[in-house]
Amino acid sequence: MMTKTYEPLFETVQLPNGTALRNRFVLAPLTHISSNADGTVSEAEIEYLRKRSKDVGLALTAASNVTGLGKAFPGQPSIARDSDIAGMSRLAEAMKAGGAKAILQIHHGGAQALPELTPEGDAAAPSAITMQSFNEKEPHDAREITPDEIESTIKAFGEATRRAVEAGFDGVEIHGANHYIIHQFVSPHFNRRTDQWGEDRYRFPLAVVDEVIQAAKEHGSEDFIVGYRFSPEEPADPGIDMEITKTLIQKLITKPLDYLHASLFDVHSTVRTGKYEGMRRIDLLHEWIDGRMPLIGIGSIFEADQAADAIKTGRVDLLGLGRVLLLDHEFVHKIAHGKEDQITNVFDPDRADMHDLPEPLWQQLKKGFYPVPRKDQ
């Protein structure tokens, strides 16, 4: 029997389009590097996501690239081609099997695309930049993306949405966070253009949102979900700060989106600098969204009490679970059945079952690539 303290975690949440989510838990869009080398869905990926989707209300895929130029990880899933639909259909079916709503996260790496994985060893960003990205030993150069490529990239997000509909997903999440291309256009660190795409740094993300919403309307049902993920701050100076994020949110809440998703390492983290320094980011985001749509908060939830406390604040409507679902895909089930004291929230590199993870992801955890509590430390 569930402990009463945790009952609010299992309340139904209704999205603006009328879709009801059965609880407040969200499977975060974790980079699993486990798709096939050509971006098609692998058997290991299907089983990995089936297990981690079965108890949550909303389940997100790993970031899936919308163009070949946008590929940013080895083993990244692709939604750039119609030939990807068949595998994605199997993935959507697996994610929905336990009752969750399945969301395909659509993504373009921009400056963080890896030349070793892209056509002709290319990478393109709002402005030319040199940077080191996923697992790279040396930095790579990204050129400035052309105006024609910007337009085609916007259309690619719409085409990816059509494919998500055809694959049977319940919705898409626009990946506007974590220093990828949409984030880059908003950021004064990455975007130093002097054309219309630089003079108005919100132009690109809003154009993507409009394109995705239009594609969802044309190809999907009325209850097709469209969400948007963003990073409230970045360490670069000048970079995205809370003032920029406030403006972005004020623009996003005028759009018919179904939720916003704040990418945070710690759901209770505070503002680094500026006017809002020391204030909790999640409090500010909640205030600025003003009840227009649900907010997903995520970051450093490893215990049932931490999940309950995050919801108790009244600042987040949905709670993203990332690393803890890598360690224990039964996390939600155990809370629901009064077994929260049996949750596995420490990584054990000697576990024979490898925490039921695909081999590539297991190896990344063993190497310490993703910060998690560890038994061997």
C-alpha positions as MATLAB code, in Angstrom:
seq = 'MMTKTYEPLFETVQLPNGTALRNRFVLAPLTHISSNADGTVSEAEIEYLRKRSKDVGLALTAASNVTGLGKAFPGQPSIARDSDIAGMSRLAEAMKAGGAKAILQIHHGGAQALPELTPEGDAAAPSAITMQSFNEKEPHDAREITPDEIESTIKAFGEATRRAVEAGFDGVEIHGANHYIIHQFVSPHFNRRTDQWGEDRYRFPLAVVDEVIQAAKEHGSEDFIVGYRFSPEEPADPGIDMEITKTLIQKLITKPLDYLHASLFDVHSTVRTGKYEGMRRIDLLHEWIDGRMPLIGIGSIFEADQAADAIKTGRVDLLGLGRVLLLDHEFVHKIAHGKEDQITNVFDPDRADMHDLPEPLWQQLKKGFYPVPRKDQ';
ca = [
       0.000    0.000    0.000;
       1.261    3.469   -0.892;
       2.478    5.735    1.911;
       0.117    8.726    2.175;
       2.990   11.205    1.826;
       3.469   10.137   -1.783;
      -0.152   10.321   -2.943;
       0.300   13.794   -4.559;
       2.879   12.248   -6.888;
       0.150   10.084   -8.401;
      -2.422   12.792   -9.024;
      -3.698   13.154  -12.594;
      -2.339   16.138  -14.528;
      -4.311   17.613  -17.422;
      -2.452   19.272  -20.277;
      -3.852   22.316  -22.115;
      -4.952   20.132  -25.047;
      -7.096   18.017  -22.703;
      -4.751   15.034  -22.434;
      -4.725   13.518  -18.948;
      -1.449   12.144  -17.565;
      -1.972    9.415  -14.988;
       0.686   10.719  -12.583;
       3.290   13.464  -12.174;
       6.335   11.386  -13.161;
       8.208   11.986  -16.415;
      10.922    9.801  -17.907;
      13.611   12.326  -18.823;
      15.158   12.314  -22.327;
      18.364   10.485  -21.451;
      21.236   10.149  -23.911;
      21.603    6.369  -24.116;
      24.022    6.107  -27.126;
      22.374    2.759  -27.890;
      20.686    3.207  -31.274;
      22.224    1.479  -34.279;
      25.152    3.265  -35.945;
      22.879    4.500  -38.744;
      20.430    6.014  -36.250;
      17.786    3.311  -36.558;
      16.190    1.951  -33.403;
      17.962   -0.999  -31.761;
      16.461   -3.894  -29.825;
      18.420   -2.853  -26.721;
      16.989    0.659  -26.959;
      13.418   -0.659  -27.208;
      13.761   -2.803  -24.080;
      15.575   -0.041  -22.183;
      12.746    2.427  -22.849;
       9.975   -0.126  -22.331;
      11.186   -0.784  -18.786;
      11.655    2.887  -17.908;
       8.369    4.081  -19.412;
       5.999    1.557  -17.896;
       5.080    3.422  -14.697;
       5.438    7.126  -15.544;
       2.766    9.474  -16.861;
       4.902   10.928  -19.661;
       7.888    9.213  -21.290;
      10.468   10.966  -23.474;
      12.818    9.387  -25.979;
      16.475   10.320  -26.206;
      17.199   13.394  -28.335;
      16.532   12.352  -31.938;
      18.257   14.276  -34.711;
      16.059   15.927  -37.362;
      18.858   16.214  -39.968;
      22.111   14.384  -40.642;
      23.987   17.625  -40.003;
      22.500   17.759  -36.503;
      23.815   14.413  -35.222;
      25.574   15.026  -31.909;
      26.120   11.594  -30.314;
      27.273    8.137  -31.277;
      24.277    5.814  -31.068;
      21.829    8.723  -31.407;
      18.350    7.890  -32.744;
      17.352    9.532  -36.017;
      13.993   10.942  -37.094;
      15.512   12.643  -40.162;
      14.235   10.158  -42.767;
      10.942    8.488  -43.591;
      12.811    5.194  -43.357;
      13.192    5.877  -39.599;
       9.425    5.650  -39.053;
       9.215    1.851  -38.932;
      11.691    1.500  -36.072;
      10.258    4.501  -34.256;
       6.813    2.874  -34.464;
       8.139   -0.088  -32.506;
       9.702    2.264  -29.976;
       6.466    4.238  -29.530;
       4.527    1.020  -29.039;
       6.963   -0.179  -26.374;
       6.884    3.152  -24.532;
       3.071    3.233  -24.506;
       2.628   -0.408  -23.519;
       2.387    0.311  -19.779;
       0.072    3.321  -20.098;
       2.489    6.244  -20.441;
       2.141    8.943  -23.086;
       5.125    8.571  -25.448;
       6.923   11.728  -26.560;
       9.624   11.924  -29.230;
      12.232   14.561  -28.439;
      13.340   16.327  -31.640;
      16.842   17.747  -31.746;
      19.636   19.311  -33.766;
      23.150   19.543  -32.329;
      24.231   22.736  -34.116;
      27.766   23.550  -32.941;
      27.766   20.357  -30.873;
      27.166   18.086  -33.855;
      30.111   15.712  -34.182;
      31.926   16.000  -37.538;
      32.874   12.313  -37.320;
      29.142   11.473  -37.511;
      27.777   14.080  -39.929;
      27.738   14.123  -43.736;
      31.088   15.359  -45.085;
      32.440   15.876  -41.547;
      30.507   19.116  -41.193;
      29.134   21.114  -38.254;
      27.171   24.359  -38.412;
      26.046   26.834  -35.755;
      24.449   30.294  -35.590;
      27.972   31.762  -35.713;
      31.329   30.145  -36.382;
      32.775   28.685  -33.200;
      35.323   26.127  -32.004;
      34.228   23.814  -29.224;
      34.686   20.400  -27.689;
      31.609   18.216  -27.508;
      30.467   14.703  -26.529;
      33.479   12.469  -25.736;
      35.759   14.475  -28.052;
      39.476   14.505  -27.236;
      40.056   17.636  -29.329;
      37.833   20.627  -30.183;
      36.196   20.871  -33.603;
      35.249   23.853  -35.760;
      31.640   24.678  -36.575;
      30.978   27.067  -39.448;
      28.210   29.674  -39.590;
      24.963   28.139  -40.808;
      23.562   29.807  -43.945;
      20.135   31.518  -44.125;
      18.902   28.804  -46.524;
      20.067   26.098  -44.115;
      18.266   27.868  -41.267;
      15.009   27.737  -43.221;
      15.520   24.079  -44.137;
      16.336   23.223  -40.504;
      13.071   24.810  -39.344;
      11.217   22.725  -41.927;
      13.109   19.631  -40.767;
      11.620   20.027  -37.276;
       8.177   20.070  -38.901;
       8.950   16.974  -40.971;
      10.216   15.208  -37.840;
       6.892   16.022  -36.188;
       4.993   14.478  -39.115;
       7.107   11.340  -38.783;
       6.437   11.224  -35.031;
       2.703   11.297  -35.753;
       3.037    8.531  -38.343;
       5.123    6.450  -35.928;
       2.339    6.588  -33.334;
       3.886    8.893  -30.746;
       1.549   10.910  -28.538;
       3.599   14.055  -29.027;
       6.978   15.701  -29.532;
       9.275   17.757  -27.339;
      11.311   20.509  -28.990;
      14.838   20.353  -27.566;
      15.702   23.983  -26.944;
      18.173   23.311  -24.117;
      21.692   22.120  -23.274;
      23.678   24.172  -25.805;
      22.142   22.606  -28.917;
      21.045   24.595  -31.960;
      17.854   26.179  -30.610;
      19.606   27.139  -27.378;
      22.501   28.462  -29.465;
      20.297   30.882  -31.392;
      18.980   32.328  -28.104;
      22.470   32.607  -26.580;
      24.623   35.739  -27.072;
      27.635   33.450  -26.629;
      26.787   31.343  -29.688;
      24.755   33.795  -31.765;
      26.726   36.825  -32.942;
      24.929   37.200  -36.266;
      24.012   40.616  -37.658;
      21.098   39.427  -39.845;
      17.465   38.885  -38.793;
      18.450   35.660  -36.997;
      20.890   37.551  -34.784;
      19.096   40.848  -34.307;
      16.186   38.856  -32.857;
      17.648   35.838  -31.081;
      14.136   34.518  -30.294;
      13.218   34.380  -33.983;
      14.607   30.886  -34.611;
      13.113   29.081  -31.582;
       9.712   30.656  -32.178;
       9.857   29.747  -35.881;
      10.586   26.131  -34.898;
       7.684   26.158  -32.431;
       5.319   27.514  -35.090;
       6.494   24.949  -37.650;
       6.075   22.053  -35.219;
       2.641   23.197  -34.077;
       1.517   23.582  -37.686;
       2.795   20.098  -38.567;
       1.063   18.650  -35.496;
      -2.195   20.338  -36.519;
      -1.958   19.098  -40.114;
      -0.945   15.515  -39.374;
      -1.845   14.766  -35.770;
      -4.977   14.593  -33.680;
      -6.260   17.399  -31.450;
      -4.666   15.767  -28.424;
      -1.172   15.517  -29.966;
       1.221   16.927  -27.362;
       3.851   19.589  -28.109;
       6.331   20.540  -25.369;
       9.457   22.698  -25.253;
      12.631   22.137  -23.224;
      14.939   25.005  -22.266;
      17.994   25.747  -20.118;
      17.388   28.746  -17.831;
      21.068   29.766  -17.595;
      24.451   28.997  -19.111;
      27.909   29.647  -17.629;
      29.230   31.685  -20.594;
      29.463   35.468  -20.213;
      27.695   36.865  -22.099;
      25.301   33.958  -22.234;
      21.731   32.997  -21.459;
      20.729   34.474  -18.100;
      17.421   34.605  -16.267;
      16.472   37.906  -17.905;
      16.780   36.298  -21.347;
      14.880   33.247  -20.098;
      12.088   35.452  -18.743;
      11.651   37.018  -22.184;
      11.736   33.603  -23.852;
       9.071   32.239  -21.512;
       6.869   35.290  -22.020;
       6.962   34.531  -25.754;
       6.512   30.760  -25.400;
       3.428   30.981  -23.195;
       1.610   32.820  -25.991;
       1.949   29.666  -28.131;
      -0.391   26.634  -27.923;
       2.233   24.477  -26.201;
       1.238   21.768  -23.716;
       4.139   22.077  -21.287;
       7.529   23.664  -20.672;
      10.459   21.596  -19.437;
      13.282   23.225  -17.477;
      16.613   21.440  -17.887;
      18.229   21.587  -14.438;
      20.920   19.516  -12.751;
      19.198   20.168   -9.406;
      15.503   21.016   -9.228;
      16.234   23.357   -6.280;
      19.209   25.125   -7.910;
      19.652   28.879   -7.569;
      20.453   31.685  -10.015;
      24.177   32.266  -10.607;
      24.378   36.028  -11.145;
      22.457   39.182  -11.967;
      19.174   40.612  -10.791;
      17.869   37.275   -9.484;
      21.101   35.926   -7.976;
      20.516   33.422   -5.193;
      16.824   32.931   -5.955;
      15.570   29.466   -6.856;
      15.232   29.125  -10.604;
      12.130   26.967  -10.323;
      10.339   29.654   -8.273;
      10.993   32.282  -10.940;
       9.966   29.978  -13.784;
       6.730   29.090  -11.996;
       5.952   32.779  -11.505;
       6.654   33.696  -15.135;
       4.658   30.796  -16.612;
       1.754   31.986  -14.426;
      -0.279   28.801  -14.723;
      -0.500   28.982  -18.526;
       0.859   25.450  -18.947;
       2.450   22.745  -16.770;
       6.140   22.994  -15.874;
       8.391   19.934  -15.737;
      11.163   20.236  -13.195;
      14.082   17.837  -13.111;
      17.349   17.387  -11.281;
      18.988   15.236   -8.619;
      15.925   13.266   -7.494;
      17.178    9.944   -6.133;
      14.737    9.250   -3.280;
      10.963    9.130   -2.819;
      11.043   11.920   -0.238;
      12.959   14.185   -2.635;
      10.267   13.613   -5.269;
       7.491   14.368   -2.777;
       9.259   17.513   -1.533;
       9.667   18.838   -5.089;
       5.950   18.499   -5.779;
       5.053   19.845   -2.338;
       6.667   23.184   -3.195;
       3.845   23.805   -5.691;
       6.408   25.115   -8.178;
       6.472   22.133  -10.537;
       3.541   20.240  -11.980;
       5.493   17.297  -13.362;
       8.715   15.742  -12.129;
      11.375   14.539  -14.539;
      13.333   11.465  -13.483;
      16.669   10.832  -15.140;
      19.598    9.190  -13.440;
      17.503    7.413  -10.796;
      15.587    5.560  -13.533;
      18.915    4.429  -14.946;
      19.728    2.912  -11.574;
      16.261    1.513  -10.830;
      13.534    1.320  -13.468;
      11.158    0.205  -10.687;
      11.489    3.563   -8.847;
       7.897    4.696   -9.487;
       6.441    1.217   -9.009;
       8.132    0.849   -5.632;
       6.765    4.185   -4.398;
       3.274    3.257   -5.599;
       3.378   -0.024   -3.661;
       4.904    1.157   -0.385;
       8.344   -0.265   -1.183;
      10.260    3.000   -1.307;
      12.819    1.583    1.132;
      13.792   -0.935   -1.585;
      14.733    1.677   -4.199;
      18.203    1.269   -5.727;
      19.731    4.737   -5.955;
      23.439    3.921   -5.976;
      25.362    2.683   -9.008;
      27.021   -0.684   -8.518;
      29.669   -1.395  -11.192;
      29.741   -5.061  -10.150;
      26.030   -5.788  -10.678;
      25.591   -8.824  -12.890;
      22.408   -7.412  -14.436;
      24.112   -4.047  -15.232;
      21.065   -2.239  -13.771;
      19.170   -3.519  -16.867;
      20.982   -0.983  -19.064;
      22.166   -1.333  -22.659;
      25.864   -2.153  -22.817;
      27.019    1.247  -24.220;
      25.160    3.162  -21.519;
      26.399    0.791  -18.817;
      29.968    1.428  -19.925;
      29.445    5.212  -19.795;
      28.214    4.935  -16.220;
      31.134    2.703  -15.249;
      33.528    5.333  -16.625;
      31.827    8.018  -14.545;
      30.558    9.946  -17.572;
      27.212   10.578  -15.856;
      27.420   11.747  -12.222;
      25.527    9.317   -9.975;
      25.973    8.086   -6.406;
      28.346    5.107   -6.598;
      28.952    2.049   -4.448;
      32.663    2.123   -5.277;
      33.228    5.651   -3.930;
];
